[in-house]
Amino acid sequence: MAKQQLVTGGAIGATGELMIFMDADTFFDHEDALRNIIAEFKKLSYSGLFTIQPYHRTVKFYEKLSAPMNMVVVAGLNSFTPLKNVFKTGGAFGPFLMCSAKEYTLTGGHKEILGSHLDNFMLTKLFQDHNLSVYNFGGKGSVSFRMYPEGPKQWLLGWSKSIASGSSNTHPLIMSAVGLWIAGGLIIPFSIGFSLLINPSVWLPAFIFLYFFYAGQFLWLAQKVGKFSNWLFLGYPMLLVSFIIVYSWSFIQVHILHSVSWRDRKIDV
């Protein structure tokens, strides 16, 4: 709540026509980035909640395992699917949010959601309740961040918090599609092993083709959300397993413990 009180105090003291809220680990990629972002918002008549998911710049090996988590977070808001015009936007990206000062005041802004640890989702609801649109964009080439540099424990807790926060706002059809995509990716390497044991000459070439096709698709999608080593995707099942570990811990926290841990705090969910 202290963070929201600080944000609310800053908003009260602001005098500009636009309000921008950025996480401390988020930065612009070049000096014209903000100017270009505002130009895009101008095309929307400076109306609605304009948010950006930063491009994830990774350094250490465990950070690179974040590829599937980034992809799922982006897909989970229902804004980047072929049916985005059918599904209601499930939330906003928290690292970068922008809106007009007029609409921020109209909705009540952070003052209305004091005590909530999911301010990006609560702001989404505030804007939608006032019939204002929520726009989500990818940050590649404009806005970036580096997440969880302190170590694997921070990585696990941070991503499990994010997945726990977003999963309840994701349309069931999208969640099902993500689940099927992950399951398909894991079935292929098992099929290769099974084919080697049973009859390599019949199915093995097809399964190997599917494996490399999946790896290429994974790489293509991941490049849209972050900077990851290309060679890593040859072992893409490892990335999917890392996501399953994060999602499993997130599921336990949400449905059994009913709280998530973050920076020595317990957050009720």
N, C-alpha and C positions, 0 to 999 in steps of 0.2 A: 504494500500500500504506500510505502514511503516514496517509491518511484513514481507512482501515479500522482501523489500529492505534489511532487517536484514538477512533474509535467504540467499539472493543472496550474500551478503557480506561474510557470513560464508562459503558459498560454494566456493567462490573464494579463501579463505584462507585455505581450506581443502587440505590435502596432501595424504589422503588414496585412496585406489582403489575403495572403496564403499562409497556411499552417503546415509545417513539415516536421515530422517526428522520425528520428533515425536512431538506431541502436549504436552503442559505442564502438562496436567492432565492424561497423559498416563504413565504407569510404567510396568516393567517386573515382572513376577510372581515368578521367582527364578533366581539364579545366572547363570544358564546355558542357560537361555532363548535365549539371543542374539546369543550365539554360535550355538544353535540348529536352529535358524531362518536362520542364514548365511549358515549353512549346507544344508538347503532346497533350498536356492537360488543357491548354488553351483550346485545342481542337474539340474538347469535350465541354467547352463553355465554362471551364473552371467549376464544374458541378459534379458532385459525387465524391466518393472516397477513392483516391488514386494510390495504389500500392505496388511495390516492386519487391520481388524475391531476388536478392543479390546473387551474383555469380560467385560460386564457392571456389575460392583459391586454396588448395590444399598443399601441405608441406610434408608432414610426417606420414608414414605408411598407414597408420590406423585412421588418419583423417581421410585418406583416399577410399576407405571402405564406406564412406558416406554417400557414394554415388546413388545407390538405390533409394536411400532415405530422401535425398534431394528430389529425386524423380517422383516419389510417392507424395511428398508434401505438395509439389506443384500440381500433380494430377488430382490430389484430394480435394482441392477447392472448387472443382467442377468448372474451371475457367479455361482449360486447355484441352478439352475433348471435342470430338465432332458434334456432340450433343450439348455444347455449352449454352446454346440458346434455348434448350429445353429445361435443363436443370437450373435451379436457383443457385446463385453463387454461395458457396459454403463458408466463406470467410475471407479475410484479408491477410496479406503478408505483413508480419509485424516489423521487420527490420527497417522498412521505409514506408511511411504513410504520409499522404498529402491531401489537403482539402482546403476549401476556401474558409476564411475566418468567419464569414457570414453563416455558412452551413455548420461549421463546428459549434458556433454559439447556438444555432437553431436546435441542433440535436442534443446539446448539453455537454458534448465532448467527454473528456475523462472524468469530469466532475460527476457525471451520471453513473460511472462504473467503478467508483472507489471501492476497493476491497476485492475486486476481481483480478485474478492473475492471468486472465486470457483477454487482455485488452483489445487485441486485434479482432478477435471474434465478437466481442461485445460491441465494439465500434461498428462492425459490420451490421449487427442487429439494429443498432441505433439509427444508422443511415437508412437501412431498408425499411424500418418502421416509419420513417418520414418520406417514404417513396423516393429515396435517392439511390442512385446506382453505385455499385462497388466495382472498380476496375482493377484487375490484377495483371501485371506484366512481368516478364523475365528481365533480369538486369544485365545480361551479357553485353559488354561494351560500354556500360554506363555506371553501374553500381556493383560493388563486390564486397565480400567479407571473408574472413578466415574464422572458422568456428572451432571451439574446443581445443585450443593449443596446449592446454595444461596437462593433458594425458588421457589415456583410454577410459579411465573412470568418468571423467568429465564428459567425454564423448558419449559413453553409454547413457549416463543420466540425462544429458542434454537432449539427445535424440529421442529417448523414450518419453521425455516430457513433451516434446514437439509432436510426436506421433500420437500420444495420449490426448493431447489438446485437439488435434485436428480430426482424428478418426470419427468422433461423434458427429461432426459436421459434414462428413463426406456422404454423398448419395450412395445407397446400398448397391446400385448397379455398377458404379465406378469401383467400389470396394471389391465387388465380385470379379470385375474384369482384372483388377490388379492382382487378386488372389490367383486367378487362372493363369495369368502371365507368369507369375512366380512359380507356380506349380509346373507349368510347361517347361520352364527353364531348368528345373531340377530333374524332371523326368528324363530329359534327353541324355545327360551323362550316365544315368543309371541304365538307360536303354543301350548305350554303347557297350557298357560292361557286360550286360546280359547277352547282347548279340555276340560278343567275343567268346562267351562260354558255350552258346548254343549253336549258332550257324553264321559265322562271320560273312560268308559270301553273299547272303541274301539281303540283310537289312543294314549291315554295318556302314556301307557307303552313304546310304540315305541319312542315317543318324549322325554321321560325321558332318555331312553337309548342313543338317539342321543345327548342329552345335555351332559351327562357324557363322551360320546365318544369324543365330540368336546372339552370338558375341558381337557381330557387326551392328545389329540393331541396338543392342545395349550400349555400345560405344557411341553410336549416332545420337541416341537420346540423351546420354550422360553429358555429351559435349555441349548441350544446350543449357545445362544448369551449373556446370563447374569444370574446373581444370583437373583432369585425372590422367594418370599414365595410360597410354594406349595399350601397352602390353598387359595391363591388369585385366583387361576384358577377355583375354584368352583363358583366364581362370575365373570367368564370371560366376560359376556356382559358389565360389567363396564369397562374393559380394552378396548373393542372395541369402546365403546362410547368415551373414552378418546382419542382414535386415530381419531375418526370422528371429534372431536372438534379441534384437532391439524391440521388435514388435511383441514378442512373447513377454519380455519384462514389462513393457508398457501395458499389455493386457492384464497381467497380474496386478499391477498397481491400480488400474482403473476398476477392474471388476472384483478384485479380492481385497486389496488394501484400501481402495477408495482414496488414495492420495499418491502424489508423485514427489520424489525427492529432488531438490535442486538447491545447491549452495547451502547445505546444512539446514534447509527449511523443508517442512512438509506442506504441500499444497493440496488442498482437498479438490477432488475431481468427481 
